[in-house]
Amino acid sequence: MTRKIKVFEIRSSVGVDSVNLFLKLHPQAKLSYTGSDQCSFEALVIADYEDDEGNDEQEAKQ
């Protein structure tokens, strides 16, 4: 398994839709939200998750 991090900038509903789609594909992801009045974005979402695609490929070969 590989630990990965994906970062989303949320400026509109399109950003929320992207995060929701990501969560459908990676339901085990843990999200952290940050935001600041001094930044140009409304929210920053950091998704921390493990990707086991490599293991899936090895299991399929067996």
N, C-alpha and C positions, 0 to 999 in steps of 0.2 A: 504494500500500500504506500502511496505517496501522499504526503500532507501538502495541501495547496491552499493558497489564499487568493480570493477574487475580490476586487474592489469595484464598487459601483458609486457613481455620483448621481444623486437624485435631485433633479431640477424640475421635474414635471411627472405627470402620471406615467409617461413612457419609462422613466427610471424605475418606478414602482413595478410596472409590468415586467421589466427585465429581471428584477429581483425575484418576483413571484415565479417566473418561468424557471429561473435558476434553482429555486427551492423545490420545484416539482422534479427536476432532474437530480438534485442532490439534497434529499430531505434530511440528511444527517448534518448538514451545515449548521454551524453556530454563528449567529450574526451579532455584530457590534455596530452601533450607530453613533456617529459623532457629528457635531454641527457647531458652527461658530458664526456670530454676527459679522465677523471681520472677513469671512471667506465669501467667495462668489457663489458657492453652491449652498443649497438648502440643507442637504444631509449627505454624509458619506457613509456607505455601508460596507463593512468588511466581513466577508464570509470566510470562515476557517473550516476546512473540511478535508477528509481523506478520500483520495481517488484510488479505487482498487481495480482499475481497468487492466493493469498488468497481471494481477492475479486472475482476473476473469479469462484472459487469453490463455494463461497457463492451464487453468482448470479445463477449458474447452479442448485443449490438445490431449489431455489425459482421457 
